[in-house]
Amino acid sequence: MVKLELGDKLILRKGHPCGTNLWLVERVGADVKLKCTGCGRMVIVERPQLLKRIKKVIR
Ligand SMILES: [Zn+2]
């Protein structure tokens, strides 16, 4: 079970179309808000969906 905290950085199995594959956790709840460290775009992902997509957590 992966526990996510604010400020964690995530490497996902699939990167953002901008070419970056490093995301910053901005908010944690039932949904998780992520910010792409490459282009600054925010995305909101349901936690169960996100957990399946995480390759690595950097704290
Ligand atoms: Zn991006």
N, CA, C, O and the ligand as a Tripos MOL2 file, in Angstrom:
@<TRIPOS>MOLECULE
protein
  237   235    60     0     0
PROTEIN
NO_CHARGES

@<TRIPOS>ATOM
      1 N           0.8490   -1.1980    0.0000 N.3       1 MET1
      2 CA          0.0000    0.0000    0.0000 C.3       1 MET1
      3 C           0.8820    1.2440    0.0000 C.2       1 MET1
      4 O           1.7370    1.4160    0.8680 O.2       1 MET1
      5 N           0.6600    2.0960   -0.9760 N.am      2 VAL2
      6 CA          1.4460    3.3190   -1.0900 C.3       2 VAL2
      7 C           0.7440    4.4380   -0.3410 C.2       2 VAL2
      8 O          -0.4350    4.7040   -0.5710 O.2       2 VAL2
      9 N           1.4650    5.0880    0.5490 N.am      3 LYS3
     10 CA          0.8930    6.2230    1.2610 C.3       3 LYS3
     11 C           1.4420    7.5030    0.6270 C.2       3 LYS3
     12 O           2.6490    7.6670    0.4490 O.2       3 LYS3
     13 N           0.5280    8.3880    0.2990 N.am      4 LEU4
     14 CA          0.9530    9.6240   -0.3570 C.3       4 LEU4
     15 C           0.8680   10.7920    0.6020 C.2       4 LEU4
     16 O          -0.0640   10.8860    1.4010 O.2       4 LEU4
     17 N           1.8350   11.6740    0.5200 N.am      5 GLU5
     18 CA          1.8190   12.8820    1.3330 C.3       5 GLU5
     19 C           2.0550   14.1010    0.4530 C.2       5 GLU5
     20 O           2.6070   14.0100   -0.6440 O.2       5 GLU5
     21 N           1.6220   15.2310    0.9650 N.am      6 LEU6
     22 CA          1.8680   16.4800    0.2550 C.3       6 LEU6
     23 C           3.3580   16.6490    0.0160 C.2       6 LEU6
     24 O           4.1690   16.3890    0.9050 O.2       6 LEU6
     25 N           3.7110   17.0770   -1.1620 N.am      7 GLY7
     26 CA          5.1140   17.3450   -1.4660 C.3       7 GLY7
     27 C           5.8600   16.1480   -2.0140 C.2       7 GLY7
     28 O           6.9930   16.2820   -2.4780 O.2       7 GLY7
     29 N           5.2320   14.9600   -1.9650 N.am      8 ASP8
     30 CA          5.8600   13.7970   -2.5830 C.3       8 ASP8
     31 C           5.9770   14.0180   -4.0830 C.2       8 ASP8
     32 O           5.1590   14.7120   -4.6870 O.2       8 ASP8
     33 N           6.9990   13.4210   -4.6710 N.am      9 LYS9
     34 CA          7.1190   13.4580   -6.1220 C.3       9 LYS9
     35 C           6.9040   12.0450   -6.6390 C.2       9 LYS9
     36 O           7.3900   11.0750   -6.0570 O.2       9 LYS9
     37 N           6.1820   11.9440   -7.7180 N.am     10 LEU10
     38 CA          5.8320   10.6400   -8.2560 C.3      10 LEU10
     39 C           6.3630   10.4550   -9.6640 C.2      10 LEU10
     40 O           6.2900   11.3480  -10.5080 O.2      10 LEU10
     41 N           6.8950    9.2760   -9.8860 N.am     11 ILE11
     42 CA          7.1930    8.8700  -11.2520 C.3      11 ILE11
     43 C           6.0960    7.8920  -11.6410 C.2      11 ILE11
     44 O           5.9030    6.8690  -10.9840 O.2      11 ILE11
     45 N           5.3900    8.2060  -12.6980 N.am     12 LEU12
     46 CA          4.2920    7.3520  -13.1290 C.3      12 LEU12
     47 C           4.7220    6.4400  -14.2670 C.2      12 LEU12
     48 O           5.7380    6.6660  -14.9240 O.2      12 LEU12
     49 N           3.9170    5.4010  -14.4800 N.am     13 ARG13
     50 CA          4.2410    4.4470  -15.5510 C.3      13 ARG13
     51 C           4.1830    5.1230  -16.9150 C.2      13 ARG13
     52 O           4.9090    4.7740  -17.8460 O.2      13 ARG13
     53 N           3.2880    6.1050  -16.9920 N.am     14 LYS14
     54 CA          3.1400    6.8110  -18.2530 C.3      14 LYS14
     55 C           3.3660    8.2900  -18.0100 C.2      14 LYS14
     56 O           2.7440    8.8650  -17.1170 O.2      14 LYS14
     57 N           4.2350    8.9200  -18.7760 N.am     15 GLY15
     58 CA          4.5410   10.3320  -18.5630 C.3      15 GLY15
     59 C           3.5110   11.2540  -19.1670 C.2      15 GLY15
     60 O           2.5910   10.8230  -19.8630 O.2      15 GLY15
     61 N           3.6820   12.5380  -18.8890 N.am     16 HIS16
     62 CA          2.8240   13.5600  -19.4620 C.3      16 HIS16
     63 C           3.2340   13.7910  -20.9200 C.2      16 HIS16
     64 O           4.4040   13.6210  -21.2630 O.2      16 HIS16
     65 N           2.3000   14.1700  -21.7680 N.am     17 PRO17
     66 CA          2.6430   14.4340  -23.1770 C.3      17 PRO17
     67 C           3.7380   15.4900  -23.3480 C.2      17 PRO17
     68 O           4.3850   15.5300  -24.3950 O.2      17 PRO17
     69 N           3.9610   16.3430  -22.3480 N.am     18 CYS18
     70 CA          5.0080   17.3590  -22.4700 C.3      18 CYS18
     71 C           6.4020   16.7520  -22.3740 C.2      18 CYS18
     72 O           7.3920   17.4480  -22.6000 O.2      18 CYS18
     73 N           6.4950   15.4670  -22.0440 N.am     19 GLY19
     74 CA          7.7900   14.8000  -22.0240 C.3      19 GLY19
     75 C           8.3360   14.5780  -20.6190 C.2      19 GLY19
     76 O           9.3730   13.9390  -20.4460 O.2      19 GLY19
     77 N           7.6430   15.1020  -19.6240 N.am     20 THR20
     78 CA          8.0790   14.9500  -18.2320 C.3      20 THR20
     79 C           7.3590   13.7710  -17.5930 C.2      20 THR20
     80 O           6.2010   13.4910  -17.9010 O.2      20 THR20
     81 N           8.0570   13.0930  -16.7090 N.am     21 ASN21
     82 CA          7.4170   11.9900  -15.9930 C.3      21 ASN21
     83 C           7.6270   12.1410  -14.4970 C.2      21 ASN21
     84 O           7.8140   11.1560  -13.7830 O.2      21 ASN21
     85 N           7.5940   13.3830  -14.0280 N.am     22 LEU22
     86 CA          7.7520   13.6320  -12.5950 C.3      22 LEU22
     87 C           6.6480   14.5760  -12.1510 C.2      22 LEU22
     88 O           6.5010   15.6820  -12.6700 O.2      22 LEU22
     89 N           5.8760   14.1120  -11.1780 N.am     23 TRP23
     90 CA          4.6970   14.8540  -10.7170 C.3      23 TRP23
     91 C           4.8220   15.1820   -9.2430 C.2      23 TRP23
     92 O           5.3620   14.3990   -8.4630 O.2      23 TRP23
     93 N           4.3160   16.3500   -8.8670 N.am     24 LEU24
     94 CA          4.3310   16.7790   -7.4790 C.3      24 LEU24
     95 C           2.9260   16.6300   -6.9000 C.2      24 LEU24
     96 O           1.9440   17.0390   -7.5180 O.2      24 LEU24
     97 N           2.8400   16.0420   -5.7090 N.am     25 VAL25
     98 CA          1.5420   15.8720   -5.0490 C.3      25 VAL25
     99 C           1.1490   17.1820   -4.3820 C.2      25 VAL25
    100 O           1.8430   17.6700   -3.4910 O.2      25 VAL25
    101 N           0.0400   17.7410   -4.8180 N.am     26 GLU26
    102 CA         -0.4100   19.0530   -4.3110 C.3      26 GLU26
    103 C          -1.5410   18.9200   -3.2960 C.2      26 GLU26
    104 O          -1.7040   19.7810   -2.4310 O.2      26 GLU26
    105 N          -2.3080   17.8660   -3.3950 N.am     27 ARG27
    106 CA         -3.4190   17.6720   -2.4610 C.3      27 ARG27
    107 C          -3.7260   16.1850   -2.4050 C.2      27 ARG27
    108 O          -3.7010   15.5000   -3.4270 O.2      27 ARG27
    109 N          -4.0170   15.6870   -1.2080 N.am     28 VAL28
    110 CA         -4.3170   14.2680   -1.0420 C.3      28 VAL28
    111 C          -5.6810   14.1180   -0.3940 C.2      28 VAL28
    112 O          -5.9620   14.7450    0.6270 O.2      28 VAL28
    113 N          -6.5170   13.2990   -0.9780 N.am     29 GLY29
    114 CA         -7.8390   13.0210   -0.4290 C.3      29 GLY29
    115 C          -8.3680   11.8140   -1.1670 C.2      29 GLY29
    116 O          -7.6000   10.9330   -1.5520 O.2      29 GLY29
    117 N          -9.6800   11.7640   -1.3680 N.am     30 ALA30
    118 CA        -10.2430   10.6980   -2.1940 C.3      30 ALA30
    119 C          -9.7010   10.8400   -3.6120 C.2      30 ALA30
    120 O          -9.4750    9.8620   -4.3250 O.2      30 ALA30
    121 N          -9.5040   12.1020   -3.9870 N.am     31 ASP31
    122 CA         -8.8170   12.4140   -5.2390 C.3      31 ASP31
    123 C          -7.4620   13.0160   -4.9040 C.2      31 ASP31
    124 O          -7.2820   13.6410   -3.8590 O.2      31 ASP31
    125 N          -6.5300   12.8210   -5.7950 N.am     32 VAL32
    126 CA         -5.1900   13.3730   -5.5830 C.3      32 VAL32
    127 C          -4.9000   14.3830   -6.6830 C.2      32 VAL32
    128 O          -5.1000   14.1080   -7.8670 O.2      32 VAL32
    129 N          -4.4290   15.5500   -6.2780 N.am     33 LYS33
    130 CA         -4.1030   16.5900   -7.2380 C.3      33 LYS33
    131 C          -2.6030   16.5630   -7.4950 C.2      33 LYS33
    132 O          -1.7960   16.6200   -6.5670 O.2      33 LYS33
    133 N          -2.2500   16.4760   -8.7610 N.am     34 LEU34
    134 CA         -0.8490   16.3980   -9.1470 C.3      34 LEU34
    135 C          -0.4870   17.5600  -10.0450 C.2      34 LEU34
    136 O          -1.3010   18.0390  -10.8360 O.2      34 LEU34
    137 N           0.7520   18.0030   -9.9070 N.am     35 LYS35
    138 CA          1.2460   19.0610  -10.7880 C.3      35 LYS35
    139 C           2.4250   18.5010  -11.5740 C.2      35 LYS35
    140 O           3.3540   17.9330  -11.0000 O.2      35 LYS35
    141 N           2.3790   18.6660  -12.8700 N.am     36 CYS36
    142 CA          3.4880   18.2430  -13.7170 C.3      36 CYS36
    143 C           4.6560   19.1840  -13.4780 C.2      36 CYS36
    144 O           4.5060   20.4020  -13.5720 O.2      36 CYS36
    145 N           5.8300   18.6210  -13.1650 N.am     37 THR37
    146 CA          6.9800   19.4780  -12.8840 C.3      37 THR37
    147 C           7.5780   20.0460  -14.1610 C.2      37 THR37
    148 O           8.4310   20.9320  -14.1060 O.2      37 THR37
    149 N           7.1390   19.5440  -15.3140 N.am     38 GLY38
    150 CA          7.6630   20.0410  -16.5760 C.3      38 GLY38
    151 C           6.9250   21.2730  -17.0590 C.2      38 GLY38
    152 O           7.5380   22.3070  -17.3240 O.2      38 GLY38
    153 N           5.6000   21.1650  -17.1750 N.am     39 CYS39
    154 CA          4.8230   22.2520  -17.7700 C.3      39 CYS39
    155 C           3.9030   22.9410  -16.7720 C.2      39 CYS39
    156 O           3.2790   23.9470  -17.1120 O.2      39 CYS39
    157 N           3.8030   22.4230  -15.5410 N.am     40 GLY40
    158 CA          2.9960   23.0800  -14.5220 C.3      40 GLY40
    159 C           1.5210   22.7510  -14.5590 C.2      40 GLY40
    160 O           0.7470   23.2650  -13.7510 O.2      40 GLY40
    161 N           1.1200   21.8920  -15.4960 N.am     41 ARG41
    162 CA         -0.2910   21.5290  -15.6140 C.3      41 ARG41
    163 C          -0.7430   20.7180  -14.3930 C.2      41 ARG41
    164 O          -0.0170   19.8540  -13.9020 O.2      41 ARG41
    165 N          -1.9620   21.0150  -13.9140 N.am     42 MET42
    166 CA         -2.5310   20.2890  -12.7830 C.3      42 MET42
    167 C          -3.4880   19.2210  -13.2860 C.2      42 MET42
    168 O          -4.2420   19.4460  -14.2330 O.2      42 MET42
    169 N          -3.4540   18.0800  -12.6580 N.am     43 VAL43
    170 CA         -4.4600   17.0640  -12.9520 C.3      43 VAL43
    171 C          -4.9920   16.5140  -11.6330 C.2      43 VAL43
    172 O          -4.2900   16.4850  -10.6230 O.2      43 VAL43
    173 N          -6.2470   16.0800  -11.6700 N.am     44 ILE44
    174 CA         -6.8430   15.4560  -10.4910 C.3      44 ILE44
    175 C          -7.1820   14.0170  -10.8590 C.2      44 ILE44
    176 O          -7.8890   13.7590  -11.8330 O.2      44 ILE44
    177 N          -6.6700   13.0940  -10.0720 N.am     45 VAL45
    178 CA         -6.8420   11.6710  -10.3570 C.3      45 VAL45
    179 C          -7.4470   10.9940   -9.1400 C.2      45 VAL45
    180 O          -7.0830   11.3060   -8.0070 O.2      45 VAL45
    181 N          -8.3740   10.0650   -9.3710 N.am     46 GLU46
    182 CA         -8.9010    9.2910   -8.2500 C.3      46 GLU46
    183 C          -7.7710    8.4570   -7.6730 C.2      46 GLU46
    184 O          -6.9630    7.8820   -8.4010 O.2      46 GLU46
    185 N          -7.7340    8.4040   -6.3520 N.am     47 ARG47
    186 CA         -6.6110    7.7390   -5.6940 C.3      47 ARG47
    187 C          -6.3870    6.2900   -6.1680 C.2      47 ARG47
    188 O          -5.2510    5.9210   -6.4670 O.2      47 ARG47
    189 N          -7.4540    5.4540   -6.2420 N.am     48 PRO48
    190 CA         -7.2100    4.0640   -6.6840 C.3      48 PRO48
    191 C          -6.6100    3.9900   -8.0870 C.2      48 PRO48
    192 O          -5.7680    3.1380   -8.3730 O.2      48 PRO48
    193 N          -7.0590    4.9000   -8.9600 N.am     49 GLN49
    194 CA         -6.5150    4.9440  -10.3200 C.3      49 GLN49
    195 C          -5.0410    5.3200  -10.2860 C.2      49 GLN49
    196 O          -4.2140    4.7270  -10.9790 O.2      49 GLN49
    197 N          -4.7310    6.3180   -9.4670 N.am     50 LEU50
    198 CA         -3.3650    6.8150   -9.3950 C.3      50 LEU50
    199 C          -2.4140    5.7470   -8.8550 C.2      50 LEU50
    200 O          -1.3100    5.5670   -9.3690 O.2      50 LEU50
    201 N          -2.8590    5.0400   -7.8100 N.am     51 LEU51
    202 CA         -1.9720    4.0430   -7.1830 C.3      51 LEU51
    203 C          -1.5180    3.0000   -8.1870 C.2      51 LEU51
    204 O          -0.4000    2.4920   -8.1110 O.2      51 LEU51
    205 N          -2.3990    2.6860   -9.1310 N.am     52 LYS52
    206 CA         -2.0480    1.6900  -10.1500 C.3      52 LYS52
    207 C          -1.0090    2.2280  -11.1260 C.2      52 LYS52
    208 O          -0.3020    1.4670  -11.7890 O.2      52 LYS52
    209 N          -0.9300    3.5540  -11.2010 N.am     53 ARG53
    210 CA         -0.0540    4.1640  -12.2130 C.3      53 ARG53
    211 C           1.3050    4.5720  -11.6750 C.2      53 ARG53
    212 O           2.1820    4.9770  -12.4390 O.2      53 ARG53
    213 N           1.4870    4.4690  -10.3640 N.am     54 ILE54
    214 CA          2.7550    4.9140   -9.7750 C.3      54 ILE54
    215 C           3.8650    3.8890   -9.9920 C.2      54 ILE54
    216 O           3.7060    2.6940   -9.7430 O.2      54 ILE54
    217 N           4.9820    4.4030  -10.4630 N.am     55 LYS55
    218 CA          6.1520    3.5440  -10.6210 C.3      55 LYS55
    219 C           7.0690    3.7250   -9.4010 C.2      55 LYS55
    220 O           7.6400    2.7660   -8.8820 O.2      55 LYS55
    221 N           7.1900    4.9730   -8.9670 N.am     56 LYS56
    222 CA          8.0940    5.2450   -7.8470 C.3      56 LYS56
    223 C           7.6660    6.5100   -7.1140 C.2      56 LYS56
    224 O           7.2130    7.4730   -7.7330 O.2      56 LYS56
    225 N           7.8120    6.5010   -5.7810 N.am     57 VAL57
    226 CA          7.5420    7.6900   -4.9700 C.3      57 VAL57
    227 C           8.8690    8.2420   -4.4600 C.2      57 VAL57
    228 O           9.6830    7.5090   -3.8990 O.2      57 VAL57
    229 N           9.0740    9.5280   -4.6590 N.am     58 ILE58
    230 CA         10.3050   10.1780   -4.1930 C.3      58 ILE58
    231 C           9.9310   11.1310   -3.0740 C.2      58 ILE58
    232 O           9.1280   12.0440   -3.2690 O.2      58 ILE58
    233 N          10.5200   10.9180   -1.8870 N.am     59 ARG59
    234 CA         10.1500   11.7480   -0.7420 C.3      59 ARG59
    235 C          11.3640   12.4710   -0.2240 C.2      59 ARG59
    236 O          11.2670   13.2260    0.7440 O.2      59 ARG59
    237 ZN          3.6380   18.2800  -18.4030 Zn       60 ZN60
@<TRIPOS>BOND
     1     1     2 1
     2     2     3 1
     3     3     4 2
     4     3     5 am
     5     5     6 1
     6     6     7 1
     7     7     8 2
     8     7     9 am
     9     9    10 1
    10    10    11 1
    11    11    12 2
    12    11    13 am
    13    13    14 1
    14    14    15 1
    15    15    16 2
    16    15    17 am
    17    17    18 1
    18    18    19 1
    19    19    20 2
    20    19    21 am
    21    21    22 1
    22    22    23 1
    23    23    24 2
    24    23    25 am
    25    25    26 1
    26    26    27 1
    27    27    28 2
    28    27    29 am
    29    29    30 1
    30    30    31 1
    31    31    32 2
    32    31    33 am
    33    33    34 1
    34    34    35 1
    35    35    36 2
    36    35    37 am
    37    37    38 1
    38    38    39 1
    39    39    40 2
    40    39    41 am
    41    41    42 1
    42    42    43 1
    43    43    44 2
    44    43    45 am
    45    45    46 1
    46    46    47 1
    47    47    48 2
    48    47    49 am
    49    49    50 1
    50    50    51 1
    51    51    52 2
    52    51    53 am
    53    53    54 1
    54    54    55 1
    55    55    56 2
    56    55    57 am
    57    57    58 1
    58    58    59 1
    59    59    60 2
    60    59    61 am
    61    61    62 1
    62    62    63 1
    63    63    64 2
    64    63    65 am
    65    65    66 1
    66    66    67 1
    67    67    68 2
    68    67    69 am
    69    69    70 1
    70    70    71 1
    71    71    72 2
    72    71    73 am
    73    73    74 1
    74    74    75 1
    75    75    76 2
    76    75    77 am
    77    77    78 1
    78    78    79 1
    79    79    80 2
    80    79    81 am
    81    81    82 1
    82    82    83 1
    83    83    84 2
    84    83    85 am
    85    85    86 1
    86    86    87 1
    87    87    88 2
    88    87    89 am
    89    89    90 1
    90    90    91 1
    91    91    92 2
    92    91    93 am
    93    93    94 1
    94    94    95 1
    95    95    96 2
    96    95    97 am
    97    97    98 1
    98    98    99 1
    99    99   100 2
   100    99   101 am
   101   101   102 1
   102   102   103 1
   103   103   104 2
   104   103   105 am
   105   105   106 1
   106   106   107 1
   107   107   108 2
   108   107   109 am
   109   109   110 1
   110   110   111 1
   111   111   112 2
   112   111   113 am
   113   113   114 1
   114   114   115 1
   115   115   116 2
   116   115   117 am
   117   117   118 1
   118   118   119 1
   119   119   120 2
   120   119   121 am
   121   121   122 1
   122   122   123 1
   123   123   124 2
   124   123   125 am
   125   125   126 1
   126   126   127 1
   127   127   128 2
   128   127   129 am
   129   129   130 1
   130   130   131 1
   131   131   132 2
   132   131   133 am
   133   133   134 1
   134   134   135 1
   135   135   136 2
   136   135   137 am
   137   137   138 1
   138   138   139 1
   139   139   140 2
   140   139   141 am
   141   141   142 1
   142   142   143 1
   143   143   144 2
   144   143   145 am
   145   145   146 1
   146   146   147 1
   147   147   148 2
   148   147   149 am
   149   149   150 1
   150   150   151 1
   151   151   152 2
   152   151   153 am
   153   153   154 1
   154   154   155 1
   155   155   156 2
   156   155   157 am
   157   157   158 1
   158   158   159 1
   159   159   160 2
   160   159   161 am
   161   161   162 1
   162   162   163 1
   163   163   164 2
   164   163   165 am
   165   165   166 1
   166   166   167 1
   167   167   168 2
   168   167   169 am
   169   169   170 1
   170   170   171 1
   171   171   172 2
   172   171   173 am
   173   173   174 1
   174   174   175 1
   175   175   176 2
   176   175   177 am
   177   177   178 1
   178   178   179 1
   179   179   180 2
   180   179   181 am
   181   181   182 1
   182   182   183 1
   183   183   184 2
   184   183   185 am
   185   185   186 1
   186   186   187 1
   187   187   188 2
   188   187   189 am
   189   189   190 1
   190   190   191 1
   191   191   192 2
   192   191   193 am
   193   193   194 1
   194   194   195 1
   195   195   196 2
   196   195   197 am
   197   197   198 1
   198   198   199 1
   199   199   200 2
   200   199   201 am
   201   201   202 1
   202   202   203 1
   203   203   204 2
   204   203   205 am
   205   205   206 1
   206   206   207 1
   207   207   208 2
   208   207   209 am
   209   209   210 1
   210   210   211 1
   211   211   212 2
   212   211   213 am
   213   213   214 1
   214   214   215 1
   215   215   216 2
   216   215   217 am
   217   217   218 1
   218   218   219 1
   219   219   220 2
   220   219   221 am
   221   221   222 1
   222   222   223 1
   223   223   224 2
   224   223   225 am
   225   225   226 1
   226   226   227 1
   227   227   228 2
   228   227   229 am
   229   229   230 1
   230   230   231 1
   231   231   232 2
   232   231   233 am
   233   233   234 1
   234   234   235 1
   235   235   236 2
@<TRIPOS>SUBSTRUCTURE
     1 MET1         2 RESIDUE 1 A MET
     2 VAL2         6 RESIDUE 1 A VAL
     3 LYS3        10 RESIDUE 1 A LYS
     4 LEU4        14 RESIDUE 1 A LEU
     5 GLU5        18 RESIDUE 1 A GLU
     6 LEU6        22 RESIDUE 1 A LEU
     7 GLY7        26 RESIDUE 1 A GLY
     8 ASP8        30 RESIDUE 1 A ASP
     9 LYS9        34 RESIDUE 1 A LYS
    10 LEU10       38 RESIDUE 1 A LEU
    11 ILE11       42 RESIDUE 1 A ILE
    12 LEU12       46 RESIDUE 1 A LEU
    13 ARG13       50 RESIDUE 1 A ARG
    14 LYS14       54 RESIDUE 1 A LYS
    15 GLY15       58 RESIDUE 1 A GLY
    16 HIS16       62 RESIDUE 1 A HIS
    17 PRO17       66 RESIDUE 1 A PRO
    18 CYS18       70 RESIDUE 1 A CYS
    19 GLY19       74 RESIDUE 1 A GLY
    20 THR20       78 RESIDUE 1 A THR
    21 ASN21       82 RESIDUE 1 A ASN
    22 LEU22       86 RESIDUE 1 A LEU
    23 TRP23       90 RESIDUE 1 A TRP
    24 LEU24       94 RESIDUE 1 A LEU
    25 VAL25       98 RESIDUE 1 A VAL
    26 GLU26      102 RESIDUE 1 A GLU
    27 ARG27      106 RESIDUE 1 A ARG
    28 VAL28      110 RESIDUE 1 A VAL
    29 GLY29      114 RESIDUE 1 A GLY
    30 ALA30      118 RESIDUE 1 A ALA
    31 ASP31      122 RESIDUE 1 A ASP
    32 VAL32      126 RESIDUE 1 A VAL
    33 LYS33      130 RESIDUE 1 A LYS
    34 LEU34      134 RESIDUE 1 A LEU
    35 LYS35      138 RESIDUE 1 A LYS
    36 CYS36      142 RESIDUE 1 A CYS
    37 THR37      146 RESIDUE 1 A THR
    38 GLY38      150 RESIDUE 1 A GLY
    39 CYS39      154 RESIDUE 1 A CYS
    40 GLY40      158 RESIDUE 1 A GLY
    41 ARG41      162 RESIDUE 1 A ARG
    42 MET42      166 RESIDUE 1 A MET
    43 VAL43      170 RESIDUE 1 A VAL
    44 ILE44      174 RESIDUE 1 A ILE
    45 VAL45      178 RESIDUE 1 A VAL
    46 GLU46      182 RESIDUE 1 A GLU
    47 ARG47      186 RESIDUE 1 A ARG
    48 PRO48      190 RESIDUE 1 A PRO
    49 GLN49      194 RESIDUE 1 A GLN
    50 LEU50      198 RESIDUE 1 A LEU
    51 LEU51      202 RESIDUE 1 A LEU
    52 LYS52      206 RESIDUE 1 A LYS
    53 ARG53      210 RESIDUE 1 A ARG
    54 ILE54      214 RESIDUE 1 A ILE
    55 LYS55      218 RESIDUE 1 A LYS
    56 LYS56      222 RESIDUE 1 A LYS
    57 VAL57      226 RESIDUE 1 A VAL
    58 ILE58      230 RESIDUE 1 A ILE
    59 ARG59      234 RESIDUE 1 A ARG
    60 ZN60       237 GROUP 0 **** ****
